[in-house]
Amino acid sequence: MNDLLNRWNDDMARAVEQACQALVQIRNGRAGAGAGTIWHPDGLILTNAHVASRRGLQVTLPDGRTLPARVLARDAERDIAALAVEACGLPVIELGDSRGLRPGQWLLAVGHPWGVTGAATAGVVAGTGRHLPEMPLSGRDWIAVSLHLRPGHSGGPLVDSQGRLVGINTMMAGPDLGLAVPVHEVKAFLKETLGSQSGGLRAAA
């Protein structure tokens, strides 16, 4: 049993390490800081619309560089936004299958809660889809996870136990329920708003 727990712990730690390679910090002036997820090596970053709601955005990359960012597209209903920074060769996360998530499956939310950089919290899938209790009434799919998302998690990656991106952390929907935008909704957003400018829609595993 101890060996099984040790392997599980190692797998979770590796998943967080992989996610942190594509995790950025986003500052929007006096409104504080959020997180972002590198989608494409040439500077395309995904975050929440509420994180990208102000001008003068600054993105701190995993290598420590801080660069100005511009908003390419923003969808308040999905609470998702695409940003661009002048950089290339950035690390990205492998995409997972957000449509195949099942209740009880372990997921990890990575971000910068309360300014703690690269922090992670874990929970299990409570449900998926657009008919979830307490979810925003936008008619979009969501992932509901039994974990706590805190200020600074917004826009960061939600990953499975193999470190694959399945969603973008968004908000709390109750005392013990966090919501994330599924990867398939992110792809739809990019296709609708940016098309070929999105740098290619990476296929889900």
Stockholm file with secondary structure:
# STOCKHOLM 1.0

chainA/1-205         MNDLLNRWNDDMARAVEQACQALVQIRNGRAGAGAGTIWHPDGLILTNAHVASRRGLQVTLPDGRTLPARVLARDAERDIAALAVEACGLPVIELGDSRGLRPGQWLLAVGHPWGVTGAATAGVVAGTGRHLPEMPLSGRDWIAVSLHLRPGHSGGPLVDSQGRLVGINTMMAGPDLGLAVPVHEVKAFLKETLGSQSGGLRAAA
#=GR chainA/1-205 SS CHHHHHHHHHHHHHHHHHHHTTEEEEECGGGCEEEEEEEETTTEEEECTTTTCSSSCEEECTTSCEEECEEEEEETTTTEEEEECSCCSCCCCCBCCGGGCCTTCEEEEEECGGGCTTEEEEEEEEEEESCCTTCCSSSCCEEEESSCCCTTCTTCEEECTTSCEEEEEEEEEETTEEEEEEHHHHHHHHHHHTGGGGSCCCCCC
#=GC SS_cons         CHHHHHHHHHHHHHHHHHHHTTEEEEECGGGCEEEEEEEETTTEEEECTTTTCSSSCEEECTTSCEEECEEEEEETTTTEEEEECSCCSCCCCCBCCGGGCCTTCEEEEEECGGGCTTEEEEEEEEEEESCCTTCCSSSCCEEEESSCCCTTCTTCEEECTTSCEEEEEEEEEETTEEEEEEHHHHHHHHHHHTGGGGSCCCCCC
//
